[in-house]
Amino acid sequence: MTIIKKFDPEQYSAKFPKKYIILAAVSLLILAIAQIWVNNTVVSYGAKLSSIDKLKDNLEMENTLLESELAARLSLASIATESSKLGFSKIESIQYIR
């Protein structure tokens, strides 16, 4: 006895219904829209990050300038000059109080 199977197109179309194809197409569309949104968000955050980075560089430069000015004002020569302007003089001899 030989079993002969005939080709039935309805049998193969039933294995993969149209609703799965439509679901896959809708899913791909949603993923494409999500990808576009993510790309736009990343670009806008990149611009914000660039401006924040420039601001950070400016603040670091200003901080360096202020540190150098502070070091110059706290030097012994600078303090001696300012104190002589205020009327203070160098101690000639040390006097102790008992």
Backbone hydrogen bonds, N-H to C=O, Kabsch-Sander energy under -0.5 kcal/mol:
donor,donor_aa,acceptor,acceptor_aa,energy
4,I,2,T,-0.7
5,K,3,I,-0.5
6,K,4,I,-0.6
11,Q,8,D,-1.0
12,Y,8,D,-1.1
13,S,9,P,-1.9
14,A,10,E,-1.3
15,K,11,Q,-0.5
16,F,12,Y,-0.6
20,Y,17,P,-0.9
21,I,17,P,-1.0
22,I,18,K,-2.5
23,L,19,K,-2.2
24,A,20,Y,-2.3
25,A,21,I,-2.2
26,V,22,I,-2.5
27,S,23,L,-2.3
28,L,24,A,-2.3
29,L,25,A,-2.2
30,I,26,V,-2.5
31,L,27,S,-2.5
32,A,28,L,-2.3
33,I,29,L,-2.3
34,A,30,I,-2.4
35,Q,31,L,-2.2
36,I,32,A,-2.1
37,W,33,I,-2.3
38,V,34,A,-2.4
39,N,35,Q,-2.4
40,N,36,I,-2.2
41,T,37,W,-2.3
42,V,38,V,-2.5
43,V,39,N,-2.0
44,S,40,N,-2.1
45,Y,41,T,-2.4
46,G,42,V,-1.9
47,A,43,V,-1.7
48,K,44,S,-1.9
49,L,45,Y,-2.6
50,S,46,G,-2.1
51,S,47,A,-2.0
52,I,48,K,-2.3
53,D,49,L,-2.3
54,K,50,S,-2.0
55,L,51,S,-2.1
56,K,52,I,-2.3
57,D,53,D,-2.2
58,N,54,K,-2.3
59,L,55,L,-2.3
60,E,56,K,-2.4
61,M,57,D,-2.1
62,E,58,N,-2.4
63,N,59,L,-2.4
64,T,60,E,-2.1
65,L,61,M,-2.2
66,L,62,E,-2.5
67,E,63,N,-2.3
68,S,64,T,-2.1
69,E,65,L,-2.3
70,L,66,L,-2.5
71,A,67,E,-2.3
72,A,68,S,-1.9
73,R,69,E,-2.2
74,L,70,L,-1.7
75,S,72,A,-0.8
79,I,75,S,-2.3
80,A,76,L,-2.5
81,T,77,A,-2.1
82,E,78,S,-2.3
83,S,79,I,-2.5
84,S,80,A,-2.0
85,K,81,T,-1.6
86,L,82,E,-1.2
87,G,84,S,-1.0
88,F,83,S,-2.4
98,R,96,Y,-0.5
